[in-house]
C-alpha cells in the first residue's frame, strides 16, 4: 500500500547544497517515523538521519551532523533531506524508508554524486 519515491539526486561540486525529496503515497507521513539512508557501491546502507512523527530530527550520522537537515511538508506528504556543504564522501544512493515491521517501506533511491 505505502509507496515511497525519492527524487532530487544530482551531480554537484563539493561545497554545494542539494535537497532530496521523498513523496509518500498510501499513508500519512505524520503517522510515521521516517529515515534517510545512503549506500555506496560495495558497502552496506547506513542510516543518515531520522525524523519523528512531530517533525523533529532525532538522529544524524556523525559525518553529516550540522550539514544535513530533515523536514517534511504534510500538505505534499513529502519528506526532505536538505544537504549543505557537500563532500565527496557524501556520494551515494540515498533512500527514504519507513520502519513498519515486518515489512519496512523503501524507496528506489536517488543518486547523489559530489565531485571535488
Residue frames as qw, qx, qy, qz and C-alpha x, y, z in Angstrom:
[[0.000, 0.884, 0.468, 0.000, 0.00, 0.00, 0.00],
 [0.224, -0.900, 0.113, 0.356, 2.63, 2.53, 1.06],
 [0.764, 0.423, 0.151, 0.462, 4.97, 3.69, -1.68],
 [0.332, -0.798, 0.101, 0.493, 7.98, 5.97, -1.43],
 [0.679, 0.594, 0.195, 0.384, 9.51, 7.84, -4.35],
 [0.457, -0.613, 0.074, 0.641, 12.77, 9.73, -3.98],
 [0.533, 0.730, 0.220, 0.367, 13.87, 12.50, -6.29],
 [0.132, -0.986, 0.098, 0.014, 16.36, 15.34, -6.46],
 [0.771, -0.339, 0.330, 0.427, 19.63, 13.47, -6.81],
 [0.467, 0.882, -0.055, 0.032, 22.21, 15.20, -8.96],
 [0.766, 0.107, -0.095, 0.627, 25.87, 15.72, -9.73],
 [0.152, -0.981, -0.034, -0.117, 27.21, 18.62, -7.68],
 [0.509, 0.522, -0.436, 0.527, 30.55, 20.04, -6.68],
 [0.557, -0.308, -0.566, 0.524, 32.00, 19.90, -3.20],
 [0.122, -0.166, -0.263, 0.943, 30.68, 22.70, -1.03],
 [0.341, -0.174, -0.390, -0.837, 27.37, 22.97, -2.84],
 [0.425, 0.052, 0.650, -0.628, 23.92, 22.20, -1.47],
 [0.371, -0.049, -0.765, -0.524, 21.19, 19.85, -2.60],
 [0.529, -0.056, 0.510, -0.676, 17.75, 18.87, -1.34],
 [0.170, -0.032, -0.948, -0.267, 16.28, 15.42, -1.84],
 [0.598, -0.094, 0.094, -0.790, 12.57, 14.64, -1.73],
 [0.044, -0.052, -0.997, 0.020, 10.65, 11.56, -0.72],
 [0.539, -0.097, -0.116, -0.829, 7.00, 11.55, -1.64],
 [0.182, 0.019, 0.941, -0.284, 4.80, 9.12, 0.28],
 [0.564, -0.068, -0.402, -0.718, 1.68, 7.54, -1.18],
 [0.689, -0.212, -0.676, -0.152, -0.78, 5.30, 0.62],
 [0.599, -0.490, -0.495, 0.395, -0.18, 6.76, 4.06],
 [0.100, -0.967, -0.047, -0.232, 0.08, 9.96, 6.04],
 [0.580, 0.404, -0.447, 0.548, 3.66, 10.95, 6.82],
 [0.273, -0.594, 0.322, -0.685, 2.54, 12.47, 10.11],
 [0.901, -0.311, 0.079, -0.293, 1.85, 8.97, 11.39],
 [0.943, 0.162, -0.137, 0.256, 5.33, 7.64, 10.62],
 [0.455, -0.693, 0.389, 0.401, 8.86, 7.82, 11.81],
 [0.766, 0.639, 0.025, 0.055, 10.88, 8.24, 8.64],
 [0.647, -0.510, 0.355, 0.443, 14.51, 7.64, 7.84],
 [0.534, 0.783, -0.293, -0.126, 17.06, 8.61, 5.23],
 [0.830, -0.275, 0.401, 0.274, 19.67, 6.01, 4.36],
 [0.416, 0.788, -0.372, -0.261, 22.50, 6.05, 1.88],
 [0.897, -0.107, 0.398, 0.158, 24.59, 3.39, 0.20],
 [0.163, 0.744, -0.546, -0.350, 27.83, 3.43, -1.74],
 [0.884, 0.275, -0.340, -0.166, 28.54, 0.50, -4.09],
 [0.634, 0.249, -0.651, 0.336, 30.27, -2.27, -2.19],
 [0.036, 0.131, -0.633, 0.762, 29.11, -1.02, 1.19],
 [0.131, -0.535, -0.828, 0.109, 26.04, -1.58, 3.32],
 [0.104, -0.748, -0.290, -0.588, 23.46, 1.10, 3.66],
 [0.342, -0.138, -0.540, 0.756, 23.94, 3.45, 6.58],
 [0.117, -0.827, -0.547, 0.061, 21.37, 5.48, 8.42],
 [0.324, 0.410, 0.032, 0.852, 21.85, 9.15, 7.62],
 [0.139, -0.107, 0.335, -0.926, 19.09, 10.70, 9.69],
 [0.160, -0.443, -0.882, -0.007, 15.65, 10.30, 11.16],
 [0.248, -0.241, 0.029, -0.938, 12.57, 12.44, 11.67],
 [0.078, 0.215, 0.897, -0.377, 9.86, 11.59, 14.16],
 [0.064, 0.621, 0.759, 0.183, 6.09, 11.95, 13.94],
 [0.131, -0.878, -0.290, 0.357, 6.31, 15.50, 15.25],
 [0.499, 0.834, -0.005, 0.234, 8.79, 16.63, 12.64],
 [0.385, -0.842, 0.376, 0.039, 11.77, 16.58, 14.98],
 [0.634, 0.527, -0.557, 0.099, 15.16, 15.46, 13.76],
 [0.812, -0.528, 0.167, -0.182, 16.03, 12.65, 16.15],
 [0.805, -0.277, 0.391, 0.350, 19.24, 11.27, 14.66],
 [0.509, 0.818, -0.246, -0.105, 22.05, 12.18, 12.30],
 [0.913, 0.105, -0.078, 0.386, 25.09, 10.27, 11.22],
 [0.509, -0.677, 0.012, 0.532, 28.13, 11.86, 12.79],
 [0.468, -0.055, 0.424, 0.774, 29.75, 12.70, 9.47],
 [0.063, 0.535, 0.521, 0.662, 26.71, 14.69, 8.29],
 [0.325, -0.743, -0.508, 0.291, 25.62, 16.27, 11.55],
 [0.190, -0.664, -0.016, 0.723, 25.45, 20.02, 11.22],
 [0.007, -0.259, 0.569, 0.781, 25.30, 19.84, 7.43],
 [0.237, -0.251, -0.822, -0.452, 22.09, 17.86, 6.83],
 [0.345, 0.073, 0.460, -0.815, 18.54, 18.61, 7.94],
 [0.039, -0.302, -0.917, -0.257, 15.36, 16.56, 7.58],
 [0.317, 0.191, 0.252, -0.894, 11.99, 18.22, 7.18],
 [0.173, 0.344, 0.902, 0.195, 8.56, 17.39, 5.87],
 [0.298, 0.040, -0.143, -0.943, 5.62, 19.02, 4.16],
 [0.371, 0.214, 0.834, -0.348, 2.36, 17.49, 5.33],
 [0.544, 0.579, 0.110, -0.596, 0.36, 19.10, 2.54],
 [0.527, 0.568, -0.551, -0.310, 2.57, 17.38, -0.02],
 [0.957, -0.215, 0.167, -0.098, 3.03, 14.23, 2.07],
 [0.736, 0.540, -0.245, 0.326, 6.72, 14.60, 1.36],
 [0.679, -0.655, 0.089, 0.319, 9.90, 14.35, 3.40],
 [0.469, 0.838, -0.202, 0.194, 13.05, 16.25, 2.50],
 [0.791, -0.353, 0.023, 0.499, 16.74, 15.83, 3.14],
 [0.207, 0.970, -0.083, 0.097, 18.45, 19.19, 2.94],
 [0.855, -0.159, 0.062, 0.490, 22.18, 18.81, 2.43],
 [0.127, 0.983, -0.130, 0.034, 24.73, 21.59, 2.60],
 [0.118, -0.772, 0.622, 0.047, 28.50, 21.82, 2.24],
 [0.983, 0.124, 0.063, -0.119, 28.50, 18.53, 0.40],
 [0.269, -0.657, 0.683, 0.172, 31.67, 16.48, 0.38],
 [0.487, 0.344, -0.728, -0.338, 32.88, 13.75, -1.97],
 [0.029, 0.053, -0.958, 0.281, 32.28, 11.23, 0.82],
 [0.491, 0.275, 0.440, -0.699, 28.58, 12.07, 0.62],
 [0.464, 0.295, -0.607, -0.574, 28.44, 10.44, -2.79],
 [0.211, 0.056, 0.953, -0.212, 25.90, 7.63, -2.56],
 [0.325, -0.384, -0.661, -0.557, 22.46, 6.45, -3.48],
 [0.176, -0.086, 0.522, -0.830, 20.05, 7.95, -0.99],
 [0.348, -0.336, -0.831, -0.274, 16.93, 6.12, 0.15],
 [0.429, -0.327, 0.280, -0.794, 13.95, 7.12, 2.23],
 [0.429, -0.077, -0.899, 0.035, 12.50, 4.47, 4.49],
 [0.582, -0.441, 0.111, -0.674, 9.57, 3.98, 6.83],
 [0.085, 0.167, -0.951, 0.246, 10.13, 1.35, 9.53],
 [0.719, -0.060, 0.074, -0.688, 6.98, -0.72, 9.66],
 [0.038, -0.253, 0.966, -0.028, 7.84, -4.24, 10.71],
 [0.763, -0.231, 0.496, 0.343, 7.70, -6.83, 9.42],
 [0.586, 0.502, 0.420, 0.478, 7.61, -5.09, 6.04],
 [0.218, -0.613, 0.010, 0.759, 9.57, -1.85, 6.07],
 [0.533, 0.787, 0.310, 0.025, 8.89, 0.50, 3.19],
 [0.486, -0.401, 0.336, 0.701, 11.76, 1.63, 0.97],
 [0.459, 0.797, -0.050, -0.389, 12.05, 3.93, -1.96],
 [0.900, 0.371, 0.083, 0.215, 14.09, 3.05, -5.03],
 [0.617, -0.434, 0.103, 0.648, 16.79, 5.58, -4.27],
 [0.377, 0.920, 0.058, 0.084, 18.20, 8.68, -5.88],
 [0.811, 0.066, -0.049, 0.580, 21.85, 9.16, -6.80],
 [0.127, -0.986, 0.083, 0.071, 23.94, 11.95, -5.36],
 [0.826, 0.160, -0.001, 0.541, 27.42, 12.45, -6.75],
 [0.209, -0.962, 0.056, 0.165, 29.75, 15.05, -5.27],
 [0.775, 0.431, -0.070, 0.457, 32.86, 15.93, -7.22],
 [0.580, -0.481, -0.114, 0.647, 35.97, 17.54, -5.81]]
